[in-house]
Amino acid sequence: MTKGGMESVELFTSEGKGRGLKAQKEFLPGDVIFAEPAYAAVVFDSLTHVICHTCFKRQERLHRCGQCKFAHYCDRTCQRAAWLEHKQECAALKRHGKAPSENIRLAARIMWRIEREGSGLAEGCLVSIDDLQNHVESFSEEEKKELRVDVESFLEFWPPQSQQFGIQFISHIFGVISCNGFTLSDQRGLQAVGVGIFPNLCQANHDCWPNCTVIFNNGNHEAVRSMFHTQMRIELRALSKISAGEELSVSYVDFLSLSEERRRQLRKQYYFDCTCEHCKKQIKDDLMLAVKAGESKPSAEAVKEVVQLSKDTLEKINKARMEGLYHEVVKLCRECLKKQEPVLGDTNIYLLRILSIASEVLSYLQMFEEAADYAKRMVDGYLKIYHPNNAQLGMAVMRAGVTHWHAGLIEAGHGLICKAYAILLITHGPSHPITKDLEVMRVQTEMELRMFQQNEFMYYRMREAALKNQKIQIMPEPSNETSPSLFHKKE
């Protein structure tokens, strides 16, 4: 079964999984299998004033809707593009007096689209909103209580002149949002800024070692000529060679967890037991639990003690980061690493988590040499664990490369930036803003490397002079949030 814009994939019944998608033709790494605009999408409550409500880009100055005073846009182009979706929302916000939560706003946008178009197959969709899984019957008592609260809030917000829907259907829509809401990120791809519903993407089944990745593309409304404008969308991209007839899979969770932890997370959030090869055979678990090799192998008791210390330290680190106490975070990381290094292997996930935090926070504090050392060790571990074309691996390698450049380690920095560029060309594509920025960095570091190889002394003299004439580049403030996960689950 195919539908406009989706000719490359087929909807089928996957044994033990329900519906799934399979390829209609062969794909190579980096190929876009399909692109899909959101059926409906909203900005998170906490970011409504700093993120454009059309393209979900972070901007310093946004235009505010003059009617509801709630919606914000990059410019008139984004505002005009949003009007069909925002028109009824705008009136409802004015009538209600305040903006409801993101879940209520998203449900309302879905309902208004159904009111306009009906609940059948929308253009380019393989399945209707009616047919999406809601898993309401699997909800815990606490989740059912939250669902009732959401339904009541929705009914208070929903205008009396709009089409009225039954409680069962409204509950279905909230169940769909809970299980299938896709996380939208800003143009840097580092921060989750909203949530949307993409019916075709929902049909791709999970695998911890998938053959596809999903990238959010904010689109382009800035082109002078409208024919070059592109729509905000998700892109399903091939990570490896995919044969015609092969099932397409994506990973709903980050791979950097033990198989049992991933399975627990998938059961809790998506209500299924993962039966992929990596979970069944616990592939890579040995690396993620690695202990120091050699003659003086640590005892099981020593390993248990250090793992518990690592868990306790991560909790303390999260608290310190929430309070912005970054020097305290560095102190906790250094103390933990001293205990970990004689006991845990280079690929142990607890060591890698501390190395990741330490490198990020030290970069922010502009202690680049120490940050670069930790970043290199982190990347070396990641390369042994992650799929070679994993998007999160690519982003981590990119950050490590930039940190090395800041530390003046031009050879290592250029090498890491080139490695990151090769990964992101596949996962994000050449036109994505992140890939474009990385290409500029790659060209710059290549030029600097040639200069360094010709005359190391003169290179450092010129670099020092250039840096003195520039404002110090402040690294982004560390965030407690890891890279945005694929699907958004209401906490």
Helices and strands as residue ranges (DSSP letters): E 9-14, E 18-23, E 32-36, E 40-43, G 45-47, E 63-64, E 72-73, H 76-96, H 102-117, G 129-131, G 136-138, H 141-157, H 167-180, E 182-185, E 192-197, G 201-203, E 205-206, E 212-217, G 226-228, E 233-238, E 247-250, H 259-270, H 277-280, H 285-288, H 300-322, H 326-340, H 349-364, H 368-385, H 391-406, H 410-427, H 433-454, H 456-468
